[in-house]
């Protein structure tokens, strides 16, 4: 029977090491260069990964109730889904937003909406992921302002902003400005977080959406790492120190059902990124 992975690779009956393959060089140990087998020595045996359910209902109050329920049920972080007008920089009363407000996420138009969204949540204890790109800088500052109002020092505000505008041009379409100004906003956020939010991950370079748009696993890695290199180069061109901003870069990959292909993809991506 002919068997292939979801990316079209034929599955061999058995796999043997290639001639001259050196596992010590190619793989290494977890937590050591080239990090092929993961960035931490014990990976997630020492502590579980952050549990976040992607959530965002029509109004900030509804979403706030959902976040409280999720934390009470044992969730260890927050993940905010914003509605399409918010992602496109439109107020909810803009005629272009008609029919889309609160449809697939929460509508945030002002700092007051952000206050309602985050009311009573332990922002000094949990990390928050915000899936927002073209308007990432605005939403992050609103989050920071509310955290400060709650008495959380900026240095203790932790989370990740997606801020990956290149994959919007490739796969999703929620961009507002041309590429040049959009990239400047991305690197502006890098620079801002360096001084104002040092514990915040400034970008989530996302292969997930590229794979969902129809790419293979290999294409997902290729596009995503190319985007990552473009962000690094743009940040360096504006004078940012790679040793300062690079530790705050993060990646977001898809995981399809072909387990071994996905494991190989993650390992290849780690090794390629680390060089």
C-alpha positions in Angstrom: 0.0 0.0 0.0 1.3 3.5 -0.9 1.6 5.6 2.2 2.6 9.3 2.3 2.7 12.0 5.0 0.3 14.9 4.7 3.1 16.8 3.1 3.6 14.2 0.4 6.7 12.4 1.6 6.6 8.6 1.1 6.8 6.7 4.3 9.5 4.0 4.2 9.0 0.6 5.8 12.0 1.2 8.0 14.5 4.0 8.5 18.3 3.6 9.1 20.9 6.2 9.8 22.5 7.8 6.8 26.1 6.9 6.1 28.4 9.2 8.0 25.6 10.5 10.2 26.8 11.6 13.6 24.0 11.8 16.2 26.2 13.8 18.7 26.8 16.5 16.1 23.4 16.4 14.4 21.3 16.1 17.5 23.3 17.0 20.6 21.6 16.9 24.0 18.4 18.7 25.0 19.2 22.2 26.3 22.6 22.4 24.5 23.7 23.7 21.1 22.4 23.3 18.4 19.2 22.7 20.5 17.8 20.2 17.9 16.2 18.2 20.7 14.8 21.2 22.5 15.9 24.3 24.4 15.6 22.9 27.9 17.6 20.0 29.5 14.5 18.3 30.8 12.1 19.9 28.4 8.6 19.8 30.0 9.3 17.1 32.5 10.5 19.7 35.1 7.3 21.8 34.7 4.3 21.6 32.4 3.9 24.0 29.6 1.6 27.1 29.9 -2.0 26.1 29.4 -3.9 28.7 27.5 -7.2 28.3 25.7 -7.6 30.8 22.8 -10.7 32.8 23.8 -12.5 36.0 22.9 -16.3 36.6 23.0 -18.2 39.5 21.6 -17.7 41.9 24.5 -14.9 42.6 26.9 -17.2 41.7 29.8 -18.1 38.3 28.3 -14.5 37.5 27.6 -13.5 38.6 31.1 -16.0 36.1 32.6 -14.6 33.4 30.4 -11.0 34.1 31.5 -12.0 34.0 35.1 -13.7 30.6 34.5 -10.7 29.2 32.7 -8.3 30.3 35.4 -10.6 28.8 38.1 -10.5 25.5 36.1 -6.7 25.3 36.2 -5.6 27.2 33.2 -2.2 28.8 33.8 -2.2 31.6 31.2 -4.4 33.7 29.0 -4.8 33.8 25.2 -6.8 36.7 23.7 -8.7 36.3 20.4 -9.5 39.8 19.0 -12.3 40.3 16.5 -11.6 41.2 12.9 -12.2 45.0 13.2 -9.8 45.2 16.1 -7.2 43.3 14.1 -7.7 45.7 11.2 -7.5 48.9 13.3 -11.2 49.7 13.0 -13.5 51.0 15.8 -16.6 48.9 16.3 -18.8 51.8 15.0 -16.9 52.1 11.8 -19.2 51.3 8.8 -16.5 48.9 7.5 -16.8 46.9 10.7 -20.6 46.2 10.3 -21.4 42.5 10.6 -17.9 41.6 12.0 -17.9 43.2 15.5 -17.4 40.5 18.1 -18.0 37.8 15.6 -14.7 35.8 16.0 -13.2 37.5 19.0 -13.4 40.3 21.5 -13.9 43.9 20.3 -11.4 46.3 21.9 -11.7 50.0 20.9 -10.3 51.8 23.9 -8.4 51.5 27.2 -11.7 51.3 28.9 -12.5 48.1 27.0 -9.1 46.7 28.0 -9.9 47.5 31.7 -13.1 45.6 31.4 -11.4 42.7 29.6 -8.7 42.3 32.3 -10.7 43.3 35.4 -9.7 41.1 38.5 -7.2 39.0 36.5 -3.8 38.4 38.2 -1.7 40.1 35.5 1.4 39.9 37.7 1.1 36.1 37.9 -0.1 34.9 34.6 1.4 35.3 31.1 -0.9 36.5 28.3 -0.7 35.7 24.6 -2.3 38.3 22.3 -3.0 37.2 18.7 -2.7 40.7 17.1 -0.5 41.9 14.3 -1.1 45.1 12.4 -2.3 46.9 15.5 0.0 45.0 18.0 1.7 48.1 19.3 -1.6 49.8 20.3 -3.1 46.7 22.0 0.2 46.0 23.9 0.3 49.5 25.3 -3.3 49.3 26.4 -2.5 46.0 28.2 0.6 47.6 29.8 -1.5 50.6 31.0 -4.1 48.4 32.7 -1.4 46.2 34.3 0.2 49.3 35.7 -3.2 50.5 37.0 -3.5 47.2 38.8 -0.1 47.8 40.5 2.0 45.4 38.3 5.4 46.9 37.5 6.2 46.9 33.8 9.2 44.6 34.4 6.8 41.9 35.8 4.4 42.1 32.8 4.9 38.8 30.9 3.4 37.4 27.8 3.7 37.3 24.0 2.4 39.5 21.2 2.1 38.0 17.8 3.3 41.0 15.9 4.1 38.9 12.8 3.0 41.1 9.9 4.9 39.2 7.1 2.7 36.1 7.5 -0.3 38.3 7.2 0.7 39.2 3.7 1.4 35.5 3.0 -1.5 33.7 4.7 -4.1 35.7 6.6 -4.6 39.2 5.2 -5.1 41.3 8.3 -2.5 44.0 7.4 -3.2 47.7 7.4 -0.1 49.4 6.0 2.4 48.7 3.2 5.3 46.3 4.0 7.9 49.0 4.8 5.9 51.0 7.5 4.6 47.7 8.9 8.1 46.4 9.4 9.0 49.6 11.1 6.2 49.1 13.6 7.4 45.6 14.3 10.9 46.8 15.1 9.5 49.8 17.0 7.9 47.3 19.3 11.2 45.4 19.7 12.8 48.6 20.8 10.0 49.7 23.1 9.9 46.4 24.9 13.6 46.4 25.4 13.3 49.4 27.7 9.7 49.3 28.9 8.6 45.6 29.0 11.8 43.5 29.3 10.0 40.3 30.2 7.6 40.4 27.2 8.1 38.3 24.1 8.0 40.8 21.2 6.9 38.5 18.4 5.5 35.1 17.7 6.9 34.2 14.2 4.0 32.0 13.0 4.2 29.0 10.7 0.8 27.9 11.9 -1.2 30.2 9.6 1.0 29.4 6.6 0.4 25.7 7.1 -3.3 26.2 7.5 -3.3 28.2 4.3 -2.1 25.0 2.5 1.6 24.7 2.8 3.5 21.5 3.4 5.6 21.0 6.5 8.8 21.9 4.6 7.2 25.0 3.2 6.0 26.0 6.6 9.6 25.9 7.9 11.0 27.7 4.9 8.5 30.6 4.9 8.6 31.0 8.7 12.4 31.0 9.1 12.7 33.4 6.1 10.3 35.7 7.9 12.3 35.4 11.1 15.5 36.3 9.3 13.8 39.3 7.8 12.8 40.6 11.2 16.3 40.1 12.6 17.8 41.9 9.6 15.3 44.8 10.0 16.0 45.2 13.7 19.7 45.2 13.1 19.4 47.8 10.3 17.7 50.2 12.8 20.6 49.7 15.2 19.1 47.2 17.7 21.5 44.7 19.4 20.8 41.1 18.3 21.9 39.9 21.7 19.3 42.0 23.3 16.2 41.5 21.1 16.8 37.9 19.9 16.1 36.2 23.3 12.6 37.7 23.1 11.7 36.2 19.7 9.4 33.2 19.8 7.9 30.8 17.2 4.4 29.4 16.7 4.2 26.2 14.6 1.4 24.0 13.4 1.1 20.3 14.5 -0.7 18.0 12.1 -1.6 14.4 12.7 1.6 12.8 11.2 3.5 12.7 14.5 7.0 11.8 13.3 6.9 14.2 10.4 6.0 17.0 12.9 8.8 16.0 15.3 11.2 16.0 12.4 9.9 19.4 11.3 10.4 20.9 14.8 13.9 19.5 15.1 14.8 20.8 11.6 13.4 24.2 12.4 15.4 24.4 15.6 18.6 23.4 13.9 18.2 25.7 10.9 17.4 28.7 13.1 20.4 28.1 15.4 22.7 27.6 12.4 
